[in-house]
Amino acid sequence: MSMGIYVQVPFCQTRCTYCNFHTGVVARDRYLPYVEAVCREIEQTGNAAAGADTIYIGGGTPSLLEPSALAQVVDQVRRASESEPAEVTLEADPETVTPEKARQWHGAGINRISLGAQSFQDEELKAAGRMHRREDIFRAVDLLRGAGFRNISLDLIAGLPHQTRQSWEESISQLLRILPEHVSIYMLEIDEGSRLGREALAGGGRYGANALPSDDDTADFYDSARLRLQSGGYEHYEISNWGLPGRQSRHNLKYWRREPYIGFGAGAHSFDGFMRWANVHESDRYARLIAQGTSTREQVEPVTPPIALSEDMFLGLRQLRGADFARIEGEYSKEELLHDRLLTLRQRIETLQTHGMLEFDGTFVRIPPEKLTISSEILLELLG
């Protein structure tokens, strides 16, 4: 089982109205000291990253960093892993892509770009607080293709303020015009963790909160995209992710398959098969701890058999192939305390299957594609 490496860059040009991540807008002179801290953390980890075959640099907006700084991080991971990773992904915002950056990224060994388009409608982008506009997306893709990138992922969000059925279908049409190798589509989440979410919950109108499509409309947008992507030759392999044949995200599959990964940087998460942990979220505090040679870990949690069982089911059911319940039963039945839990799970699976909420062939249990918009409710009924 191979290792994945995640590098967190928690800096942005501006904060999107829907964002609930631990990111922030800081002065550019803080970028390089942060990168140096990340490289020291990787070095201090020793051989823990040996054999890593994927690197994912996410954020935030890591494309804000100088290409030389990104190359420094990638080289440090190469030395730590003692291997040449097959997939090296960089998250980028369209307006940050320049000819020189694209060329240097490719030269540094980055071979996959995850482009945060979110929408092809300027009104929706403005309401969301995005810095780019529709034409920036096309320009960025052209520059990336010209620099040699042959693996581009493009993100869209269903449920943005001012989004209509017509504007959504237009965004999907433009995506299919570009034909990226990979597509991620997320349904907007409204919670107190974002400015837009707080405004919507309070019944206010700022950030376009009074122009949000209904939950039913958002679900319809997702379903329409699912069918159109399928017709366009994309394989739907995870609730929010589609790829052309052979273009699944190798790194993200590690999360859904519970394979080990190590996170570096402020707020980065890690999993070694037995423990989960996260680094401290504040970038300044993170850099100070690294400089002191002190552990940056917090939220250290052992993954007990009951937790592992729930994760296996939850993450398996996010995949279109489903959870291998035959394997899960065989593996976890060795734990005497889980016998009743497994029996309850099987009973709930059969009940949900009767109501058309799950499909079960005796080996794999899966959520039917047409029910994915209510996957949270199904998972709660199964695992709650």
Protein Blocks (a to p, Z undefined) as FASTA:
>chain_A
ZZddddddfbdfbdcfkbccdcddddfklmmmmmmmmmmmmmmnommlgoiabdcddedj
fklpcfklmmmmmmmmmmmnopacfbdcddddfklpcfklmmmmmmnopabdcddfkpac
fklmmmnopabdfklmmmmmmmmmmnopabdcddddehiehiafklmmmmmmmmmmnopa
bdcdddddddfkbmklmmmmnopaehhlmmcccfklmmmmmmmmmmmmmmnopacfbfkb
ccdehiacfklmmmmnopacddedehiacdehjaccdddfblklmmmmmmnopafbehia
cddfklmmmmmmmmmmmpmnbpafklmmmmmmmpmklmmmmmmmmmmmmmmmmnopacce
hlaccddfklmmmmmmmmmmmmZZ
